[in-house]
Amino acid sequence: MNRKIGYARVSTTEQSTAAQVEALYEAGCELVFSDSVSGAKKDRVRLREAIAHIGQGDQLVVVKIDRLARSLTDLLQ
């Protein structure tokens, strides 16, 4: 399918994912999932949903790698 699936995250509900979401759509993402949760939390519902939508040849796109994981160890897990 070769789709781009976007994921945006902010740490608190007082922050907005709007700028990230806009950048992800501008980058060609068809779907964008957003979380308002600390990166320290392992269980992020919207990240799981984004990953569930990824098929063969699709890409998960984030504005900055720290929106996906807080460290390389977290990313590998």
Buried (B, 14 or more C-beta within 10 A) or exposed (E): EEBBBBBBBBBEEEEEBEEBBEBBBEBEBEBBBBBBBEBEEEEBEBBEBBEEBBEEEBEBBBBEEEBBBBEEEEEEE
